[in-house]
Amino acid sequence: MDSLKTEIKFLSGNIQSEIIAIRRHIHSNPELSNEETKTAEFISQKLIEWEIQHSTNIAGNGICVLLKGELEGEKVIAIRGELDALPIFEKNDVSYKSCNDGVMHACGHDVHSAALLGTLRILQQLKSKWGGTIKAIFQPAEEKLPGGASVMIANGILENPKPDCILALHVFPTLEYGKVGFREGQYMASADEIYITIKGKGGHAAMPGEYNNPLFISARLLNAYENLIEELKTQTIPTVIAFGKITGAGATNVIPDEVNIEGTFRTMDEEWRKTIHEKLKTIAQKIAVETSSIIDVKIAIGYPCLYNNPALTSQSKNAAIDFLAKENVVDIPLRMTSDDFAFYSHEIPGCYFRLGTRNETRGIISPVHTATFDIEEKALETATGTMAWIALRLLNSK
């Protein structure tokens, strides 16, 4: 295995310029969720060029690769990368800046897709030295409910053949390039969207006896939710309830008939998730009765909690240590962010780890989902080599 590791390190360095060019092309041509047609076509063309068989148009713009080793082996290891970008105007002054105004790869999905292509390129060149199957999943619509992962699963992506486990990496701009991070067990939160409609009675602002102001009712509801948030701080299960939008289409002298509020709810436990759903609705109905109004609370069920299988994550972490050295593999804390990779992790053992992309010397420090997010592209060599080595270690494990 040591000679194979040496070959992977050589190949990951040898293809680096090609993978950087791929990443830059995808970054320059971002597409929103469920609109990734050209991105998928570009990836498919690369796979055709490399003579890697694949299927296209899965759950929209999804692609599935089945790469088989030439030695004996029954194991199937899946690896996921995403295609979609975000509705953000890029502010970076780089040659590969987004050509689509208002759309940007600000979450690193260009990196993930390029890294997955690089991993396949390495494994293809070494296929005479390993057995089993790599199932590569290029997934659309990670950024938009119901999540491309859930749609791909519904379309059978985890069947024929069924993977023994699934891997994914994600850019991590707080971690220096050349490093990766792992966490066993619960890692990321569920994410639900909250939509509330408060119906009172509108009218002329000068005639308070003739209207039931939904703005005051919404203030009362938000205050009650704030009290709930304070209570939840005493709980051991991490929980976030936040509201970021309130709309009441009135004026200085016009009381609207209704107010709309939008927010998010995140937590780390599926049963607790259901409990809080009921609490949010119960509080709203109590206030509706007290204020003679109608309050409708709709909760759009989003991504579940992301759980990293402990045994798989331990194996993957140890492989990363073997490949990168111990000082370049770190333990990472819980995060209240979410990712639809969680859907896979509820079906089969999953390991979702982090790729360091930070370079303070060059000023590459911006968080994801911002207009100035970028990566130190040397991280792509780390990504392709580490993922290829982890995959081969897993294929060879008992």
N, C-alpha and C positions, 0 to 999 in steps of 0.2 A: 504493500500500500504506500510505502514511502516514495517509491519511484513514481507512482501514479499521482501522488500529491505534488511532486516536483513538476510533473508534466502539466498539471492543472495550473500551477503558478506561472509556468512559462506561457501557456496558452492564454490565460487571463490578461497577462501583460501584452502578449503579441496582438490580441484583437482589440486592445483598449481604444486605439484611435478610431477603429470602425464602429465600436459601440458608442463612443462619444458622438460621432457623426449621426448615428441613428437617433440617439437621445435628442440632439439638437434639431433634427428634422421634425421629430414628433413635437418637441417643445414649440417650434416655430409655427406649427399647424394644428393648434389645439381645437378640440371639438367638445361640445357639451354632452351630457349624459344622453344616451340613446341616439346621438347624432354622429357617432364616431366612424362613419362610413369610410372616409379617406384614410383615417388612422389604421383601420382594420385592413384596408386594401394594401397599404404600405407594408404592414407586418406580413401579410400573406405573400407579397412579392418577395420579401426577404427570405421567407421560408422556402419558396419555390426556387429562388436563386441558390439556396444552400441544399436543395434536394431533401427537404424535411417534409414528410407527408403531414397533412393537416385537414381539418374540416372547418368550414366557415359558416357564417350566418346562423350561429347558434344563439337563441334568445335575442335576436337582433343582430348585433355586430360582433358577437363572441366568436372566438377561434379556439379549437382544441387540437393539440398536437399529441400524437402517441409515438414516442421515440423509444425504440426497443434496442437493448444491448444484444450483442452477438453471442454472449456466453449464456449458460443456463441460469434461469432465475424466474421466480414467479411473482416477486413483489412488484407493487405498483405505487410509485411515489408521485403525488400531484404537487404542482407548483403554480401559484396564482400570481398574475400581474394584471393591472387595470389599464383601461384605455381613456377614460373621460377626463375632462378638464373642468374648470370652475368659471363662473361669470364674474371675472375680475379683469380690470384694465392693467396690463403689465407696465411697470415703471422702470424696469431694468434697462440700462443702456448697453446692450450686448448684441452681437451679430445675429444671434439666434432668437431675438425677441419675438414675441407672438405677432404673427401677421394678421390675426383675426381680432380686431378691436373688441374689447370687452370680454374676451375669452382667454384664459391663461392656465397653464399647467402649474398652479400654485400649491398643489398638494403632492407633487412628485410622481404622478402616475406615468409621466414620460420616462422617468428614471426606472420605475418598476418594469415597464414594458421592455425598455432597452436592456435592462439587466436580465430579464427572462430570456430574451433573444440571445444574449451573450452566453448565458448558462447552457442553452440548447446547442449553441455553436461549439462550445467546449465538449459537451457530452457526446455530440455527434462525432467529433473527431477522435474520441476515445472509445467509441462503442464496441470495438473489438476487445476491450479490456473489462467490460462489465456486463452483468446480466440483469434481466428484469425490464420494467417499463417506466419511463418518465411520461407523466400525463401533464402537459403544460396547458394552463387555462388562461387565455387572454380575455379578460372579462369587461364588458361594458357597464356603464351606469352605477359605479360604486357610490357616487355622490348624491344620488337621488332615490327617494323611496319609490318602490319597495326594495330597492337594491338589486343590482344585476346578479349578485350571488344567488339570491332566492329564486330569481327567474331561471338562471342556468341550472340550478338544482332541480327545479320543476321540469326542465327540459331534458333531464337525465344525465347531466354532466358528471355525476358521481357513479354512473353505471357503465358497464360494457367498455372497459373493465372498471370495477369498483376499486378506488385507491385504498391502500392500507392506511395512508395518512396524507396530510396536505401541509405544505409550507408556503409562507409568504414573507416578504420583507417590506419595510416601509421606511422612507427617509426620516431622519431624526436630526433636525438642525441644532439641537442643543448638545449633540455629541460630535466630537472631533472626527473628521474623516480618517479612515483606516481602522475604525473601531466598530463593533456591533454590540447590541444589548439584548438580553433575554430576561423573561420573567415566567416562572412556572405558575400554573393555576390561573385564577382570575386575573385578568389584565386590564380590559377596557370595559366601559359601561354600555348598558343598553341606551338607546336613544329614541324617545317618542316625541312627537310634535303635538302641542296643545292648541286647539282652536276653540275660542269661547265667543258666543254671541249673546249679548245682553239686550233684551227687548223691553223698553219702557214705553213711554208715551211722549211724543214730541210736541212742540208748540212754540208760542212766542215767549221769549225769555222774560218779558215784563208781566206775564200772567202765571205765576208759580202754582196757583190752584188748579190750573188746567193741564199740567203735564207731570209726568213721572220721570225725572231726569236720569237716563241710563249712565251718564257720566259719573254721577254721585254713587250710583249702584256699583259701577265698575271699580270706583275707588274703594268702596267698602269691601268688595270681593278681593281685590289685590291686597288690602290690608289683612284680611283673614288668611290669605295665602302666605303673606309675610310671617304671620304668627306661626303657621304650620312649618315654614322653613326654619324658624328659630327652634321649634320643638324637635325637628329632625336632626339638628346639630348634636343632640345628645345620643343619637343612635350610633351603633357601631358600623352599620352598613353605609358606605359613602352614597350620598344622595344629593342631586342638584335639581332644583326647580327654579326656572328663571323665565321672565317675560320680557320680550324685546320689542313688541309692537302693540300699539293701541290706536284704534281709529274710530272717531266719532264725527260723522259728516255734518256738523252743525256750523254755527257762526256765532259772532258775539251776541246776537239777539235771537238766535235760532237754536232751540233744543232738538237734537236729533231723536229719531225713534229708537235707534239701536247703536250699540258700541261693539266693536270687534277687538278681541285681544288674542295675541299669538305668543306662544312660548315653547320651552323645551323641558323635558323631564328625563333625567338620567340616573341610573343606579347600577348596583353591582350584584343584585340578587333577583332572580326571576319571580319568586313568590312575593317578595317585598314590592316588586314592580306592580304586581296586580293589586296589592293592598293600597298603595299610594294612588293608583287610578281611582279606586273607590272613594278614598278620602277627598280627592279633588272634586269629584262629582257630588258627594254628600254635602260638603261645605257650600258649594254653589246652590244646591237645591234648598238648603236652609235659608240662605240669604234671599233667594227668589221668593220664598213664602213670606219672609219678613218684609220685603219691599214691594210686594204685589207686582212682581215682574216675571219675565220668563228668561231663564238662563240655560243655555244649551252648551254643554261641555263635550266637545268631540276630541278624542285622543287617537291620533293616527299612529298605529303601532309600527314602530321602526325596527332598527336592528337590535338583536338580543345582546346580552353580555358576551364579551369575547373571552373564551376560556382556552388557555394553553395547556394541552395535555402534559402532565408533569413528566412522564417517562420519555415521551417524544422530545419535549423541550430540553430535558437533561441530556439526552443523546445528541441533540443538535448543538447545544451549547458546548459540550465536550469536543465535538467535531470542529467547531469554530475555534476553540482554544488550541486544538492540535494544528489547525491551519494558520491561524493568525498570531498565536502566542497569547498567554494568559493575560498580559497587561492590556491587550486590545479587545478583550471581551468583558463586558460589565453587566451588573445586575441593574435593572430598571424598575422604577416605582409604578404603582397603579396610576392609571389615567382615566379621567372622566370623558375623554373623547370616545368616539365609536368608529367602527368599521364593519362593513357588511361581510368581511371574512368570518365574522362570528357565526353566520349561518352555516358555513362549512364546519366550523369547530363544534357545532351541535350535532352534526351528522357523523363525522369521523374524527379521529385524533388529529389535532391541528397544532401547528407552532407558527406564531406570528412574531417575528423579531424585528429589531430596529437597526438601520444602517446609518452610521454617523456620516454627516454631510457638511459639517461646519469647518470653516477655515477663517479664524479671526484675523490672521495676518492679511488676508485678501478682502476682509470685510464681508465675508459670506456668513451672515449671522441671523438673517431675517427668518421669522417663524413661517410655518406653512399657512396657507390661506391669506397671505398678504401679497401686495402688489410688487414687493421687492424680493420675494423668495427666490433663491437660486441654490445651487449646490457646488461643492468642490468636486469636479468631475473625476478626480482620481478615485473617488469613492466607487465608481463603476467597476474598477478593477477588483476592489474588495468584494463588491456585491456578486459579480459573476463567479469569481474563484471560490468564495466561501459557500455560495449556494450549490455550486457543482460538487464541491467536496462533501458537504452535508448530505446531499442526495445520494452520492455513491456510498458513503458510510452507512446510510440507512438501508440501501439496497443490499449491502453485504452483511448487515446485522442479522442475528438469529431471532 
